[in-house]
């Protein structure tokens, strides 16, 4: 399978970079004009991809350290 040859780490970077490259190419060759909404959307896509790449343990730790969270269960009131 190709995923084993490439490696997961490289695929994560590819997933992160793809929207940036696609919009850059579209800006150059298809006369795409950036707006506030497209910039915000790109930021959301990148943030979502970074969040999807985080380990569950890291997310659980961050959630437990958040203000107003129960230290034992991580559940907020």
Residue pairs with C-beta under 8 A, 6 or more apart in sequence:
3 11
12 53
15 49
15 52
15 53
16 46
16 49
16 50
16 53
19 42
19 45
19 46
19 49
20 42
20 46
23 32
23 34
23 38
23 42
26 32
27 33
27 34
51 59
60 74
63 69
63 74
64 71
64 74
66 76
68 76
68 77
69 75
69 76
70 76
70 77
